[in-house]
Amino acid sequence: MRNLNKTLFLGLLAGALLSACGGSDHDDVVVVPPPTGPAQVPDSALATSASFTQFAIEQSRSSSDSAEPLGADKVSVPPSSETDEPVSLG
């Protein structure tokens, strides 16, 4: 009987020690923010044909092959003017 109590006690003690080792106070889960949509053409670029042309020139000079694409959902027809002089792209 004494060996049974000793074995039972040691078994319970080992179980308690092993269960204490597995706990953790912090979460290892990293929260990833939801993906954002592509950058959009700003409203200021759609105000006049000159501002749209200037925006297009700046984008062509600063773009890279690894950059995210620019969304053009708001651009159905680029702004145009019958009175503005043509702008040199070079």
ChimeraX commands (.cxc) that place a marker at each C-alpha (Angstrom):
marker #1 position 0.00,0.00,0.00 radius 0.5
marker #1 position 2.83,2.32,0.82 radius 0.5
marker #1 position 4.45,1.77,-2.64 radius 0.5
marker #1 position 1.12,2.48,-4.34 radius 0.5
marker #1 position 0.75,5.82,-2.52 radius 0.5
marker #1 position 4.34,6.74,-3.31 radius 0.5
marker #1 position 3.92,5.85,-6.99 radius 0.5
marker #1 position 0.62,7.72,-7.20 radius 0.5
marker #1 position 2.15,10.77,-5.51 radius 0.5
marker #1 position 5.18,10.78,-7.83 radius 0.5
marker #1 position 2.92,10.38,-10.87 radius 0.5
marker #1 position 0.74,13.30,-9.83 radius 0.5
marker #1 position 3.80,15.42,-9.05 radius 0.5
marker #1 position 5.36,14.67,-12.45 radius 0.5
marker #1 position 2.06,15.48,-14.18 radius 0.5
marker #1 position 1.77,18.78,-12.32 radius 0.5
marker #1 position 5.33,19.75,-13.21 radius 0.5
marker #1 position 4.90,18.89,-16.88 radius 0.5
marker #1 position 1.62,20.76,-17.17 radius 0.5
marker #1 position 3.19,23.87,-15.61 radius 0.5
marker #1 position 5.92,23.90,-18.25 radius 0.5
marker #1 position 3.51,24.12,-21.17 radius 0.5
marker #1 position 1.70,27.32,-20.20 radius 0.5
marker #1 position 2.36,30.78,-21.59 radius 0.5
marker #1 position 1.14,34.27,-20.72 radius 0.5
marker #1 position 1.52,35.76,-24.19 radius 0.5
marker #1 position 0.12,35.00,-27.60 radius 0.5
marker #1 position 2.54,34.12,-30.36 radius 0.5
marker #1 position -0.02,35.11,-32.98 radius 0.5
marker #1 position 1.04,38.06,-35.11 radius 0.5
marker #1 position -1.84,40.20,-36.29 radius 0.5
marker #1 position -1.36,41.19,-39.92 radius 0.5
marker #1 position -3.24,44.30,-41.04 radius 0.5
marker #1 position -5.65,43.76,-43.91 radius 0.5
marker #1 position -4.18,44.49,-47.31 radius 0.5
marker #1 position -4.89,47.94,-48.60 radius 0.5
marker #1 position -5.93,48.62,-52.15 radius 0.5
marker #1 position -3.60,50.17,-54.64 radius 0.5
marker #1 position -2.80,53.87,-54.41 radius 0.5
marker #1 position -5.25,55.94,-56.40 radius 0.5
marker #1 position -4.80,58.88,-58.72 radius 0.5
marker #1 position -5.36,61.95,-56.51 radius 0.5
marker #1 position -8.32,64.23,-57.16 radius 0.5
marker #1 position -5.94,67.16,-57.62 radius 0.5
marker #1 position -4.50,65.44,-60.70 radius 0.5
marker #1 position -7.97,65.17,-62.21 radius 0.5
marker #1 position -8.81,68.87,-61.77 radius 0.5
marker #1 position -7.28,70.18,-65.00 radius 0.5
marker #1 position -5.49,68.78,-68.02 radius 0.5
marker #1 position -2.28,70.56,-66.97 radius 0.5
marker #1 position -2.33,69.01,-63.50 radius 0.5
marker #1 position -3.05,65.57,-64.98 radius 0.5
marker #1 position -0.14,65.93,-67.41 radius 0.5
marker #1 position 2.18,67.07,-64.62 radius 0.5
marker #1 position 1.08,64.11,-62.47 radius 0.5
marker #1 position 1.70,61.69,-65.35 radius 0.5
marker #1 position 5.18,63.13,-65.93 radius 0.5
marker #1 position 6.08,62.83,-62.23 radius 0.5
marker #1 position 4.82,59.24,-62.12 radius 0.5
marker #1 position 6.80,58.23,-65.19 radius 0.5
marker #1 position 10.01,59.67,-63.70 radius 0.5
marker #1 position 9.59,58.19,-60.22 radius 0.5
marker #1 position 8.07,54.79,-60.98 radius 0.5
marker #1 position 9.96,51.56,-60.57 radius 0.5
marker #1 position 9.35,47.99,-61.64 radius 0.5
marker #1 position 9.01,46.82,-58.04 radius 0.5
marker #1 position 6.50,49.50,-56.92 radius 0.5
marker #1 position 2.84,48.68,-56.37 radius 0.5
marker #1 position 0.58,49.53,-59.32 radius 0.5
marker #1 position -1.37,52.78,-59.31 radius 0.5
marker #1 position -5.14,52.31,-59.33 radius 0.5
marker #1 position -7.07,54.28,-61.93 radius 0.5
marker #1 position -10.62,53.51,-60.83 radius 0.5
marker #1 position -11.50,57.22,-60.64 radius 0.5
marker #1 position -10.10,57.95,-64.11 radius 0.5
marker #1 position -12.75,57.17,-66.69 radius 0.5
marker #1 position -11.61,59.90,-69.07 radius 0.5
marker #1 position -8.52,62.04,-68.42 radius 0.5
marker #1 position -9.29,65.76,-68.17 radius 0.5
marker #1 position -8.84,67.70,-71.38 radius 0.5
marker #1 position -9.05,71.30,-72.49 radius 0.5
marker #1 position -9.73,72.94,-75.81 radius 0.5
marker #1 position -7.94,76.14,-74.79 radius 0.5
marker #1 position -4.78,74.96,-72.98 radius 0.5
marker #1 position -1.53,74.86,-74.92 radius 0.5
marker #1 position 0.09,71.45,-75.34 radius 0.5
marker #1 position 2.65,70.58,-72.67 radius 0.5
marker #1 position 6.04,69.20,-73.59 radius 0.5
marker #1 position 6.62,65.76,-72.08 radius 0.5
marker #1 position 10.40,65.93,-72.41 radius 0.5
marker link #1:1,2 radius 0.2
marker link #1:2,3 radius 0.2
marker link #1:3,4 radius 0.2
marker link #1:4,5 radius 0.2
marker link #1:5,6 radius 0.2
marker link #1:6,7 radius 0.2
marker link #1:7,8 radius 0.2
marker link #1:8,9 radius 0.2
marker link #1:9,10 radius 0.2
marker link #1:10,11 radius 0.2
marker link #1:11,12 radius 0.2
marker link #1:12,13 radius 0.2
marker link #1:13,14 radius 0.2
marker link #1:14,15 radius 0.2
marker link #1:15,16 radius 0.2
marker link #1:16,17 radius 0.2
marker link #1:17,18 radius 0.2
marker link #1:18,19 radius 0.2
marker link #1:19,20 radius 0.2
marker link #1:20,21 radius 0.2
marker link #1:21,22 radius 0.2
marker link #1:22,23 radius 0.2
marker link #1:23,24 radius 0.2
marker link #1:24,25 radius 0.2
marker link #1:25,26 radius 0.2
marker link #1:26,27 radius 0.2
marker link #1:27,28 radius 0.2
marker link #1:28,29 radius 0.2
marker link #1:29,30 radius 0.2
marker link #1:30,31 radius 0.2
marker link #1:31,32 radius 0.2
marker link #1:32,33 radius 0.2
marker link #1:33,34 radius 0.2
marker link #1:34,35 radius 0.2
marker link #1:35,36 radius 0.2
marker link #1:36,37 radius 0.2
marker link #1:37,38 radius 0.2
marker link #1:38,39 radius 0.2
marker link #1:39,40 radius 0.2
marker link #1:40,41 radius 0.2
marker link #1:41,42 radius 0.2
marker link #1:42,43 radius 0.2
marker link #1:43,44 radius 0.2
marker link #1:44,45 radius 0.2
marker link #1:45,46 radius 0.2
marker link #1:46,47 radius 0.2
marker link #1:47,48 radius 0.2
marker link #1:48,49 radius 0.2
marker link #1:49,50 radius 0.2
marker link #1:50,51 radius 0.2
marker link #1:51,52 radius 0.2
marker link #1:52,53 radius 0.2
marker link #1:53,54 radius 0.2
marker link #1:54,55 radius 0.2
marker link #1:55,56 radius 0.2
marker link #1:56,57 radius 0.2
marker link #1:57,58 radius 0.2
marker link #1:58,59 radius 0.2
marker link #1:59,60 radius 0.2
marker link #1:60,61 radius 0.2
marker link #1:61,62 radius 0.2
marker link #1:62,63 radius 0.2
marker link #1:63,64 radius 0.2
marker link #1:64,65 radius 0.2
marker link #1:65,66 radius 0.2
marker link #1:66,67 radius 0.2
marker link #1:67,68 radius 0.2
marker link #1:68,69 radius 0.2
marker link #1:69,70 radius 0.2
marker link #1:70,71 radius 0.2
marker link #1:71,72 radius 0.2
marker link #1:72,73 radius 0.2
marker link #1:73,74 radius 0.2
marker link #1:74,75 radius 0.2
marker link #1:75,76 radius 0.2
marker link #1:76,77 radius 0.2
marker link #1:77,78 radius 0.2
marker link #1:78,79 radius 0.2
marker link #1:79,80 radius 0.2
marker link #1:80,81 radius 0.2
marker link #1:81,82 radius 0.2
marker link #1:82,83 radius 0.2
marker link #1:83,84 radius 0.2
marker link #1:84,85 radius 0.2
marker link #1:85,86 radius 0.2
marker link #1:86,87 radius 0.2
marker link #1:87,88 radius 0.2
marker link #1:88,89 radius 0.2
marker link #1:89,90 radius 0.2
view
